[in-house]
Structure formats: structure tokens, C-alpha cells
Amino acid sequence: MSGFDTQLIRVGHSPDPDDAFMFYALAADRLETGRYRFQHELVDIETLNRRALLGDLELTAVSLHAYAHLQDKYLLCNCGASMGDRYGPMVVAKRGVSFDSLRDRVIAVPGTLTTAYLALRMCLGTDFRHVLVPFDRILEATEAGNFEGQGIDAGLIIHEGQLTYHQQDLQLLVDLGQWWFEETGLPLPLGANAIRKDLGALAAYEVEILLRASIQYGLEHRQEALEYALQFGRGLNRDSADRFVGMYVNDWTLDFGPRGREAVAELLRRGHAAGVIDRLIEPEFVANPRD
């Protein structure tokens, strides 16, 4: 195959265990990828969200909240979802801070385009004072009560912090995945993979097939993929990393399915109704161009 036949697909995903597990087979050349060559870029999710607004990467992890602002450039892949089924991002704080007081507190957040931020806005029913803090520093900033000179009362945690916050002197105020389930009866769709529309329908479909194959490979070769994912599990031992991967790489990840798609549409609808998303968005998913 000549170089002219090869199409570069730059892939962006978070440096955390579940994304690493999902992309392991592609990153480690465990799959035959045909005319597609994958180049991986590991960046925090808020940076990926911002880059997606510019249509930077061909295939990228995005927050479902961010998707509402970039639907003109990207399609959602049917696979690669991170769904919180009665669990999800959490708000934690030191003793003495209550959930009822959060509307008047300063909360460290990992990004305003994250689904975690959208869910907390909806949960509190109002905007709130916040400080942007890298996701992997929110626990320490919350415990210290400060980030770069700015006071912090509580922290909105994502990724492995959901399993490690108890190692610090912090209490859980709300699990937004559980809150969302009580509100809607649905899982909370946190993140997805999105592919740039200008690649064309056929390329989008073929790349999605390879992404699904990578997820399937990880699930079928769990220990091998987990060994790779462990290097991205800050503070997680093997058992905890395995548990975290199981939370966010599962049947939902292989395919949103009807209930998952319903959850995405409901999130976008409620986000618009709450005034966080400026227009009502109907999600668009990759389709088989031969259908």
C-alpha cells in the first residue's frame, strides 16, 4: 500500500485508565487498520473539548456537553461512550461544607464544557462561582482550600478521583450520576467519541468499526489492556484500576443502544431547558452509508 493510500487519523483521548483501555489495541498495533493510520494524542478532556470547537482532530473524545457546541463539525460514534449508570462525577468538600450551601461556595471544576459541569449546573438549578483547575489537581486544591491564590470550598471530581477522594480528608456531597438517575431513570452520558464530518460518511463508518474493534479487543484481553491502562491510573492499584475501567468500559461503550441514545438526547434537552446550552440539539450518530 503506498503512502498516498494511507489516511492519517489523529486521535485525542484523556490520559486516564478507561480511555487508555479503550484505545489500547489501536495504540499497541493489535489490529489491522487497513488504509488508516492512527496517531494518538493524550490530553485532558477540557483541552480536547476546546480543540474540537476548532475541528482540530479527526477522532476525539468529547464531553457530551461540549458536543452541543460542535455538532456542526462532528458526528457521535455509536461506540466509545462513557456512561455513569447510577454513578458519575462527584462534588466533594472538607467537613463543615454542606450540599445546601454549594450555591454560595466556590467550586473547583475541571472545565466548563465538561458534562460534569453541566450536570452540576442542572443539579444546583443555578450558576455558581467556580475556579478552573486541572482535573488531576482538584482533590489537592479542595483539601488545601486554595488553588494558585484562589479560595476553594468544594471540588467537582471526574476520572479516578471518584475512587480516591476518601484517601484525603474530604466528604462526598453529591454523586451526580445517582442524582441524574433519580431525576430521569437514565444513565448519565458523560463522554463520547466524535469523528469529524468532513472525512465523509464512508470513512466515518470505517473508523468507527476500528474503534469498536479496539474496545472489543480490550474487553476480550482484559489483563493485557489493563496492564497498559495502569500507567494512567494516578493513585490506583491494579484492583481499583480494574474497577474503574469496569465502570466506564462496558456494554454501553460497545454501543450506546436505544437507552443510551435516549439519555444523550435527554441530557441535551435538559441542558437547553436549564439555559446552559443555547439551543436545542438533536444528536447525530455515525451511520452505515450503505443503508
N, C-alpha and C positions, 0 to 999 in steps of 0.2 A: 504493500500500500504506500503510495507516495505521500510526501508531506502535504501536497495540495489536496489530498483526500481527507486529511485529518482536521477535525473541528475541535478547537480548544473550548472547554467548559470550565470556567473559573468558578469554584465552589466556595461559598462562605458559610462557616458554621461556628458555633460557640466553642471555646476551649473547656468544655465540661464533659463528664463521663457519658451522658446519654447521646449527645451529638457525635462524640468520638466513636462510640459503639456503633451507631447507625451508619457512619461513613467508613468504618474500618475496612471493609472489603474493597472499596474503591481506593482508599488511601494506600493500602498494602498490596495493590495489584492482584487481588484474589479473583478478579472477574475479567473475562474477555469483554472489552468495551468497544470493539469494532472501530468505527471511524472517529470515535470521540476520545479525546484525551483530557483527563481531569487534573486540574491544578487546585490544590486546597489552600485556603486562607482561613486561619483560625483567629477570630476577632470577637470581642464581646457583642452581645446581641443588640445593644443600643447603637453601636457603631455600624453594625450590619443594617439596621433599620434605616439609618441616615444615608448610608451608601445606596441602599435600594431606592430611596427617593430620587437618586440621580440615575438609576438604571445601570449601576456600575457592573455588577456581577451577573453572569448568565444564570447561575443557580445559587440561591442563597436561602439560608434560614431567615425567617422574619417573624416578628410578633404579629399575632392576628390583629392587634390594634393598629400596628403600622401598615398592615395590608390595606386598611381602609383609605390610606393616603397614597397608595401606589398602584391601585387596581388598573390604572391606565397603562402601566408598564409591565405588570407581571400577572401570570396565572398561578393559582394554587395547585400544587401537586396533590394528588389523591393520597399519596403515601408520605411519610416523614413527619406526621403530626406529633406534637407533644400535648397530651390531653391530661388534665388533672381530674381524675374520677373520684370526687369527694375529697380531694386534697389539692394543694396548689401553693401559690405564693402566700407568704405569711407576714403578718406585722408582729414584730417583737419589740420589747422595751424593757428597761430596768424596772425593778419593783417600785410601785407607787404611781406608775402611769396606767391609766385605765383606758379601755376601749372608748368609753363615752367621752373622754377628754381629747381624743385624737383630732377632732376638728379644729382644736385650738393649739395643737402641738406642731412642732417642726419634724417632718418625717424624711429620713434619708431614702431616696428612691434610685433604682438602677437606670432610669431613663423614662422620659415622658411618652415615648412611643411604645413602651412595653405593655403587654396585656395586663401585667401585674398592676401598673399604674392606672390603667383604665378600670380594672375591677375594683380597685380601692376607691377611685372617684365615685363609682356607682354605689359601692357599699356604704360610703360615708354620706352620699347624697349631696355632695358639695365639693368644690375645690378645696385644697388645703395647702398650707405652707410646706415647701419641700426644698431639699438640697440634693443636687445630683451627686451621687457617689458611685464609683465603680462597684459592680455587684459583689466582687470578692473582698471589698473593704467595708461593706455595710455593717457587718457584725461588730467589727472592732470599733467603728465610728459610733455605733449605738451604745456599746459598752462604755466607751470613753466619754460619750455625750458631746462629741466635738469632731468636726472634720475641717481641717485647714482653717481653723479660726471661726467656723460657723457652728452654732449650737445645734445639737441633735437630740430629740426626745424619743424617737422611735425609728425603727428601720423596716423597710419593705424588702424582704429577702426572697431570692429566687435560687434556682440551681441547688447545689448540695447544702447550702445554708439551712435548708428545710430540715436536714437531718442532724446538723451540727450545732445549732443555736443553743441547745441545752448545755453544751460544754462551757458556755460562758454564763455570766450572771444575768440572764435575760429570761423574760417570761413571754409566752405566746398570748397575744391579744385577739387575733382572728386568723383563721385559715380561710383564705378567700375561695379556695376550691370547694370547701364544705359550705361556705356561705352561698356560693353560686348554686350548688346543688339544691339547697333548701329553698332558694328563690325560684328555680326553673325546673328542677328534676333532671338536669342535664349535666354532663361532664363539662369542665371549663376548658375550652380550646385555647391553649396558651401560645403555641408556636406552630409554624408550618414551614414547609419548603416551597419556594416560589421560583418559577422559571420565566425568564424574560420573553415577552410575547413576540418580539421581533426575530426570534430564532425560527419561527414558523411552527405550524401545528405538528408536522411530522417529527421534527427534531425534539420538540417539547415532549411528545409522546414517547419517543425512543429513549430520551434521557430519563424520563420518569420510570420506565421499565428497568433501567440500570440502577436507579436509586432504590427501587423496591427490591431488586435482587441483592443489593448490598445490605439492606435491613434484614432480609430473609437469611442471608449468609451469617450475619451476626447472631441471629436467634438460633440457628442450627449449629453454630460453632461458638457457643456462648463463652466458654472458658478462654478460648483464643482471642475473641474480640474483647472480653473483659480485661484481659492482661494488657491490651493496648489502651483501653479506656482508663485504666487505673492511673496512668501518668497525668491525667487531667482531673483527678479526684482530690482536690485540696482538702486535706484533713480526713479523708475517708479511708478506712481499711477495706480489705477485699470484700468482706460481708456487707458493709454499708454501701460500697460502690455497686455491688450486685443488686442490692435492694433498690438503690436509686435508679439504676438502669431499668429495673423491672417496673418502676413507677411510670417511666416515660418512654420506654421502647417495648411495645406490646402489640396486641391485635389492632388497637387504634392506630398504631404507627404504620402498619401494613396497609391500612385503608381507613379513611375517615368513616366510611359506611354511612347509611342514611341518618343515623342518630348523631354522628359526628358532624355531618354537614348541617343538620338542623341546629346543632349547638353553635356552629360558626355563624350562621345566619342570625340566630337569636342574640349572640354577643354583639354583632354589628348593629342590629336593630335597637337593642337597649342602649348601646353606646351613643347612638344618634339621638334617641329619646332623652338621654341624660344631658345632651348638649356637649358631649366630649368629642364626638365625631360630627363633622359639619354637614354631612349629607348621608342619606340612606344608601348603603352599599349592598348589592346582591353579589355574593361571592361567585367567582368564575373558576372552574376547575379544568385541568388538562383533560382533553377528550381524545378518543381514538379517531383520527382523521378519516379512517376507512368506514366508520359507522355512518 
